[in-house]
Amino acid sequence: LSFVLKTDREFTWLHIKNISGSHLIICSRKPTDNELLFACEFALICSHQKTGEIIYTKKKNVRRGHTLGEAIVKNQQTIKLNTVRKETIEAFAQAKRFD
């Protein structure tokens, strides 16, 4: 979906480093530190991880790879998380699911 949705190229794109999983997009040109942390924690939860490194960059720095689901990323930064906050786990559990 990262490549299909017509979202702003300046929005922030995230993914867990070196693990297959969901790409996330923060629909903000300048997310706050808390929004970035929350999205990183969501990336871990969506990938069934408790700890890990999350890469992030502007959406304009991401393009499709050669295989399905592969993304080629440049100008990324990394955030390493050793835990997921309780409030993020609760927000994820309460999130509306679409079937």
Protein Blocks (a to p, Z undefined) as FASTA:
>chain_A
ZZmpccdfkbccdddehiacddddddbfbdcfklmmmmmmmmmmmnopabdcdddddfkl
pccdfbehiacdehiacdddfbdcfklmmmmmmpccdZZ
